[in-house]
Amino acid sequence: MRFRVPKSLISDNGLQFDSRAFREFCSSLGITNWYSTPAYLQSNGQAKATNKAIVNGLKRRLEGAKGSARVLKFNPAKNSRLMLKQLNLLEKRWKSMTIRLAKYQQKLARRYNRDVREREFGAGDLVLRKAVGNMQDVNAGKLAPTSEGPYKVTTIAGAGAYYLEDLDKRPLPWP
């Protein structure tokens, strides 16, 4: 048998391994518990000493803050007025940031549209339609054609949209 219950178990001194329930579980299976000691006892003491120094320093600072001018002069009514003032300023800043964002987006759109050339097509013109998504041949990979057609414009649907038909005069289902 390749896998079986171990005869002994070595673990650290964690609470999950040193509980009565865990010890009873191990003894019911015939497992002997062994607990390891820290590799560097000196470092364990050093960590405790460092933590003690930090806690004592924090206590001193907190006790010193109890009588400071900032704590003694605290006025809840004045504090709530100042907080409301900050909330009003926050709304004003939000509005100004929204305006700046809109200006930035308009500037970006102008720059993008500067290089775009709008073209109008009339009825009877031959056009190519951009092949997107499921219209492309998935097996062709990178070298797949990016357009399909030619198609003939039958009528203008409006706002750059056109009704098309193929050269056999079969209309395409949507503009």
N, C-alpha and C positions, 0 to 999 in steps of 0.2 A: 504494500500500500504506500503510495507516494505522499499523500497528505494525511496528517493525523493531528490530534490534540498535543500541544507541546508539554514537556515535563516541567519546564520553568519559564518564567516571564520576567524580563528585566525592564523596569520603567523608571521614569524620573519621579520626583516627589509630588507630582501634580495631584490636585484634589480628586480628579476623576479616577486615578489609579490607587488612591489611598483611602477610599471610602469602604464602609462596612459591606455594602452591597457588592462591590467589585471583588472584595476579598472572599465573600461567601460564594460568589459565582466561580471564582478560580478554584476554591477548595472543593466545590461540588464536581469539578472536572478533573481534580487531582493535579492541579497546576500549582507549583511553588512560586510565590512572589518574591522577587529580589528588587530592591530599590537602589538606584545608583546615586552617588554623591556628586556634587558639582566638581568639575575638573580643577578649578582654581578657587580654593576656599578664600584666598586673599581678595580676589576680585569681587566675590559676593559681599564681603565686608566693606570694600571700597565703595560699591554701589550704594549700600545702605548709608554710609557716611555722607556721600554726595547728596543723596535724596534728603537726608536730615538737614544738611546745610541749606539746601534750596528751600525747604519748608520753613525753616527758621527765618530765613531772609524775607520770604513772603509775609510771614506773620508780623515781622517788625514793620514792614512797609504798610501793611493794612492797619495796624494799630496806630501808626503815625498819621495815616490819612483820616482817622476818626476826628481829630481835632483841627484839621487843616482849614484854611480860609474858604476853600471851595466847598467843603462839606458844610461848614457852619453857616455860610451865606446862601445856601440853597433855598429857593422860594418856589414852591410848587405852582402857584398861580402865575408867576412870571415865566416859569419854565413852560407851562402850557401855552401862554401867549406867544412865546418865541417859537415853539413847535408849530403852532398854527401859521405863523408868519413864514416859516420855512416851507410848509405845505403849499402856501400860496405862491411862493417863489418857485417851487417845484413845478406847479402847473404852468407858470409863465415860461420856465425853461423848456418844458415839454413842448409847448406851442412853438417856441422859437426853433427848437430842434426839428420839429415837424416841417416848418417852413423851409429851413435849410436843406432838409432831405429832399423836399419837393423841388427846390431850385437845382440841387445837384442832379436829380433824376432828369429834369428837363434839359439841363446842359448836356448830360450824357446822351439823351435821345437826339438832341440837335446834332451832336457830333456824329452819332451813328447814322442818322438820316442824311447827313451831308454827302456821304458817299453812295447812298442808295439812289439809283435812277429809276424813276417810276415810268412804266411803259403802259400804254393803252393799246388794246387790241380791238379791232372791229369785226363785225360779222364777215365770215369768209376767210379770215386769216388762219394760217397754219401755225400751230404752236406745239411745243413739247411740254409734257406734264412731269413734274418732279416725282420720282418713284420713292416713296417712303414706307417704312414699316413692312407690312405683309405683302406689299406690291413688288418688293425686290426678290430676286432669286437668291435664296439663302446658300445655295451650293457654290455660287460664283465668288463669294468672299469679297476681298478688297476691290477686285476688278469688276464688280457688278456695275451695270450702267446706272447712273443716277437719275436718268429721265426715261420716259416712255412716250411713244407717239410715233409719228405726228398725228395730231388731232386738229379738227377744223372747228373754229368758233362759230356757234350758231346764233346765240344772243348774249347780251351782257346782263348778268344777274345783279350787278352793282358792287361798288367798293372793291374792285379788283377781282371779282369772281365772274366766271363765264360758264355758260352751258356749252359743252363740247360734244362732238360726235367723231367717230373714227372715219377713215376714208371710205368705208363701205356704207356710210350714212346711218350707222347704228348709234343712237345717243348714249352717252355715259350717264349713269343713274343720278349723279349729284354734281353740282357745280364745283 
